[in-house]
Amino acid sequence: MLDESVGSAPVDRPELVVVRHGETTWSRSGKHTGRTDIPLTPHGEDQARALGRALAGRRFALVLASPLARAWRTAELAGLAARPCEDLREWDYGDYEGRTTPEIRTLVPGWTVWTHPCPGGERAGQVAARAERVLAAALAAGGDVALVGHGHHLRVLAARWCGLAPEQGRLLALDPGSVSVLAHERDTPVIGSWNHVPI
């Protein structure tokens, strides 16, 4: 059974279980990691195994994962038989790839990914368009779905699930190695639980 703190699905409404990949050296240091394909740290691998224990016994009609190694390996270690989904890739940070927010702010004071552009990369609306395609595929699956991906992208996805502008994902902090649930309250899409880190 799924850990009670992560939620359980109502009989007639499927849930989307949202998994952020485990720790990497760049996530630990705060570097923006979009298209760069880097592995999990040993701690990140432990986090992925803990996610598997938290989700043990849960059945999914569909499991989708970003093809980037950190997400794909998280799915693998968690025991999730995933299909690769290009639309689950992380936000493309363009020229800011590999930089931390304080480093970027030396060039653009007050910069955040939510409020400013990433030169050579994506805007929030472009990330939202990809997230909406993922949501459409999930809702068509006919049961609970697991989505294994990346911090900023999954925050946009959750905002769009709730009918919010993609920039409102800024309110939804999401740690590496976390599991969250997007659910329904009657007919209203809601966040059932958020940012549960099993270890």
Disulfide bonds with the S-S distance in Angstrom:
none
